[in-house]
């Protein structure tokens, strides 16, 4: 009986050991396959990276107003991120109705290596414009065509804002012009008034003041003449009064003497 128990216990331990060994083996196999997959993906990615096609991407903006200076700008670089400076790029632009606005216009390299651009004036027509650029790139003596399409928008809302702003600016400029006109006109009238006042002052100084001085001198002369006349009249009146008094006194004396003679009986 004891032997049977020991045997069963041994079988259980053996089974557990085999189970542990099987789990470790499964784990090692899984890790091996994961590493193998990683290595395969690394070689595939590295090979594709080394032999990958050049990249093209858009740089320019997408929102414009009518009549604005716009630019279409693309950037070219190889699969290592180095700028491609010897590409030939052409641009085509389509109206919102898909008719052509520009067709196969050569693009110009910018001062940034790898960037190519073309300037244009945005049309009056509002809506979404389609851009299409084709660049020919030399890679390992093979000419590759790189295509990219994009769009820009001539905005109704922005045009409305610009139109309102333009109208407000025109009203402001008209108001400023009117104020400047009134100011210049007022300044002119004030200068004219100053000129007239100066002319009047000069006339007064030149003519009236001389007349006033002459009149004052005449008045002084008249006053002096009147004073002299009054002095002469007063002197003659005094002399006349003294003479009359003396004559009257003499007559009164003669009358007195005559009366005295009568009463004395002489």
Secondary structure, DSSP 8 states (H G I E B T S, - for coil): -HHHHHHHHHHHHHHHHHHHHHHHHHHHHHHHHHHHHHHHHHHHHHHHHHT---EEEE-S--EE-TT-EEEEEEEEE-TTS-B--S-EEEEEEE-TTS-EEEEEEE-EE-SSTTEEEEEEE--SS-EEEEEEEEEEEEETTEEEEEEEEEEEEE-HHHHHHHHHHHHHHHHHHHHHHHHHHHHHHHHHHHHHHHHHHHHHHHHIIIIIHHHHHHHHHHHHHHHHHHHHHHHHHHHHHHHHHHHHHHHHHHHHHHHHHHHHHHHHT-
